[in-house]
Amino acid sequence: MRITDIPGLASLIRHAARPGDSIGGRLMLWSMNHGHSPLYEFGLSQISLPRTGRILDAGCGGGELLRRMAARAPGATLAGVDISPASVAAARRRNRRAIAAGRMEIREGTVEALPWPDASFDLVTACETVYFWPDPVAAFREIARVLAPGGTFAIFLEADDPEAARPWTDALPSMHVRTPGELSLHLAAAGFPPPDLHRLRAPTGTWTCLVSAKQ
């Protein structure tokens, strides 16, 4: 059975790329915040959060990863960006205390044109979002621009096998699953050194974390 044959699921996953302000979009954002929790924990275990630096979550979705990083790095300031107005609104609600305290800002925008000046961040994360970036090299170059020298870029993924992910990519044409090797080549084209690769077999498949530092 194809994903598109499962009643209701096909319409729901269309919100994965850009959740809308609808029941389906809100359900997708809730699913992201809760369903990705184990992946957040795996990814965060592979990196060091800057205690007093600045952190950006690119494609922040419903804001749960931002919330966890804010709790673990209380001296840091954080930012999030997402192309979806519904995601931005949800992330702001989830992190309203950190925003009110002046520790966090969340903006609407694209990863190819980040609304911050050069060398603004010490860490940039991207969790379950690079699938939907149409030009990953351009996006990675923009991330390199906003990273300070020595800053870290970390990508967290639940899918890195295009064949295994075909039921999802067939149902969602804007989703493109790339192998760690392909992503490493894109990072190199954007000026990043070869990333450290961390993988873990999980009930939902293989979780992957790629970590590269700007030189």
N, C-alpha and C positions, 0 to 999 in steps of 0.2 A: 504494500500500500504506500502511495506517495503521501507526503505531508499535505499536499493540496487536496487530498481526498478525505482528510480528517475534518469533520464539521467544526467550524469556528477557528481552527488553528491557523489556517492559511490567512485569514483576515487579521488575526492577532499578530503574526510574525511580520506582517508588513510594517508594523510600527517599530521594528527593531532598529532600522536605519535612522528613522526620524520620528520619534513618538509624537503623536498629535494630541490635541486637547479634546479627548473623547474617552469613552469607557475603555476602549481597546488600548489607547495610548497610556491611560493611567494604570491599567493592568500591566502593561509591558514595563513601565517604570517601576512598579512595585516588584515585579518579577526580577528585574535587573538588580534592585537593591538587596533583595533577599536571596535569590537564586545564585548570585555570583559571590556570596559571602565566603565560601571555601576558597575560591580563586583569589579573592582579595587577600586572604590570610596567607596563602601560598606565595603570592607575589610580594607582599610586604616582608615576608621572611627572607627574601633574597636581596633586599636592598637596605641601605641605611638612610633613615630620614634625617635631614638636616635639623639640628636642634633649634637653631636660631635663624635659619635661612628662609628662602621662599620656595614654595612648591606649587606647581601647576598640574591639574588633572585635565588633560586634553580629551574632549569627548566625555564630559563628566556624568552624563545620564542623570539619574535620580539623586546623585550626590552622596551615596553611601561611602564610597572610597574616600572622598574628601572628609567626611565625618570621622572615619577611622584614623586617617592621617593626622587630623587636627587633635584628636585625643591623645595620640602617641607622641606628638611633637608639639607640646604646649607652648614652646617658645618660638615656633615658626609662624609665618604668615602664609596663607594659602589662596589660591585662585582656581577657578574652574571656568571652562568654556564649552559650549555646546551649540550645535547648529539649530537645535529644536527649541523654540520658545517654551513648549510644555516641559521639556527637560530642565531648562533654566529655572522655571518657576518652581518645579518640584525640588530641585537641588537647593534653591534658596529657602524653601520651607524647611527642609530637613536640616539645614545648617543655620537657621535663623539666629541662634545664640552666638555663634562664632562671627557671623556677619555683624550683629549688633555690637559685639565687642571690638569691632574693627580689625579682626584677625583674618577675615576672608571676604573675597569678592567673587561673584559669579556673573559672567557676561555671555551674551549671545554672540556667536561668531563662528568662523570656520578655521580649521587648523592650517589651511593654506595662507591665511592672512590674520595671524594672531594679533589682537589689539593691545600689545604691550611692546615697550621699546627693547632694544638689544640688551642681552645679558641680564634679563630681569629675574631669572630663576636659577636655583641650585639643583632642582630635581623636577623633571617632567615625567608624569605617568600617562599611560594610555591603556586602558583595560577594556577588552572586548569591543574595540572601536575601529582598529585599523582596517578591518574587513570592508568598511564603508568609505574609506578614503580613496577617491578615484585616482589620485596621483600621489602614491606614497612617497616618492622621492621629493616632490615639491613640499609635501607636508613635513618630511623629516628635515629638509633644509630650513624650513621656518622654525621648527623646534630647535634646531642648532642655533639659529639666530637669537632666540630668546633665552637660551641657556648661557650661563656664565662659564668662562673657561674652567674646565675641570668638573662641570656640572654633569649630572647623570640623567640619561633617558632610559626608562624602563617600560617594556611592552608586556602586558599580561594577556594570555590567550587560552581559550578552551578548545580551539580548533586550529590545527596547523597542517592538516592533511586534506588537500583538495578533493581527493576521491572519497574519503570517508565523510566529508561534509557536503557531498553533492546533493543529497536530499534537501538540505537547507538552501544551498545556492541555487538549485533549480526552482525552489519556491520563492526565492528572494533574489531577483537578478542583480540588484545593486550590491550584493554581498560577494566579496572575492576573498577566498581563503588562500593564503600563501604559505609556503613551507618556511621553516627557519632559514634555510639556505637562501631562498628568494628575498626574505626580509633583510638578511645580512648584506646581500648585494645592494639592496635599496639604501640601507644605512651607509654603506661604503660610498655610494654615489652622492650621498648628501654630506660626506666628509667625516662620518663617524668611523672610529676604529672597529675592528671585529668585535662583536658583542660576546659577553659571557652568556652561555646557554644553560638554562636550568629546566629540567623536565620531570614530571611526576605522573605516574599512572594513577588515574582516579576513576571512580565509578562511572563518570560521564565521558571518559576518554583520557587523553593526555593533556595535562596542563603544561603550558610553556611560558617561560619568562626569559626575555632577552634584555640584557643590561649593557649599555655602552656609555662611556664617559667622553664628553667633548674635550678635545685636545687643544 
